[in-house]
Amino acid sequence: MRWLHRCPSCGAAYAIEPGRYLCDACGAGNAAGHPLEGVLECVWEGDGGEARRIAEAGGVPLPVEGKYFPPLPVGGTPLWEPDRLREALDAPNLFLKDDTCEPSGSYKDRASWLVAAFARKHGIREIALASTGNAASSMSCVGAAAGLKITVFLPAAAPAAKRIQVLQYGAELREVQGTYDQAFDESLAYSAATGVLSRNTAYNPLTIEGKKTASFEIARQLAASFSAARGKTRGGRGQAAPSAAVAFRAPDHVFVPTGDGVIIAGVIKGFEDLAALGLVDRVPTFWAAQAEGSSAIARALETGRFEPRPSATIADSISVDVPRNGAFALAKLKKHGGRGVIVNDTEILSAQRTLSSTSGLFAEPSSACAFAGYLKAKPSIGREETVVVMLTGSGLKDIKSAALAVGARL
Ligand SMILES: *Cc1c(COP(=O)(O)O)cnc(C)c1O
């Protein structure tokens, strides 16, 4: 199966090869303090026959062959059917996609895994990146399994657990006395000077492509859940009928915690792929859930413009001054009628506790933001509609915020 990079703005095509990140024309005028322009998209060539076969066999079509993926279990995470939460909210078709149980404890592993596979395919020995914390701990984790040298640029204020993970996994830690945005620029300078592969989010197109994998899982898991439920009402054993091909089903709504806008763009891309292959009938309504103190994408959905502001929220993973993938994510959201929902830190901490105590799923503040966003948007969603809330990081990654939410001392 042949793949290439395509610029969604001008349509230019590029080989997927080391050193290729942005479109030469559209990415030439990038300036600090603005979302990246010229971010490339991974596309397959041809009619998608092979992509369809891969999806129907239970896999995900990706631009790196399976044999290069490092030996650790990434993806394939559970879709919860939280009965107590459903009852409390009178929301019978609410689902929770649980990526807190990824190897490093966050959704970032999906992107790190693909970037590591790409490095292995091309004989690359070192990867560098900037991070608010989770991308760093994730790349370090996957790098440890893959035998790659990982250099991370991390703001000194990152939560301790994420910093300690980096050190445990044996990566090289460069602490930046400044914001994530400064770390981003420093890591790009390092990659440019050394030629080391960059896993900077949005900048490396594979970070978006790697994050589409959950869409394929959700569509399969939903189909299985609904077919099992039908079995139950017919007096069956609640088991899905065995069928040759895997069935797919799109939810009505997906809530995604959003900072740089890579996860949401990736998950939308996954549903675009599924729709293009004729496996689902539509792309769901996507909700970019953002914290009041870091809401550039939700605001741009309203105004059409990005207005960078210094970020301030307890949800560190979605705290960005400039959403690096903002332009790409905004285009995807607009194309499919996506929405924004903004919640404050008090709502985030309250939602975190509700989620933990009513479902048993303990997620970090960024993910609680997605659930808080759902609670806020719920009045505009029909009772029977199918809703997936994406929970992207483990609550254990930021105990300081979680302690605040329950009024406990550390
Ligand atoms: C990075 C991250 C996000 C936000 O993803 P973006 O691509 O920056 O929008 C959400 N949740 C967790 C746990 C993360 O680590």
The ligand as an ORCA input file, in Angstrom:
! r2SCAN-3c Opt
* xyz 0 1
  C      -1.901     16.294     24.821
  C      -3.112     15.930     25.568
  C      -4.381     16.431     25.229
  C      -4.606     17.447     24.159
  O      -4.203     17.069     22.886
  P      -3.891     18.162     21.785
  O      -3.501     17.392     20.627
  O      -2.817     19.033     22.346
  O      -5.152     18.952     21.582
  C      -5.466     15.989     25.953
  N      -5.327     15.124     26.964
  C      -4.121     14.625     27.317
  C      -4.040     13.690     28.466
  C      -2.984     15.016     26.641
  O      -1.799     14.539     27.035
*
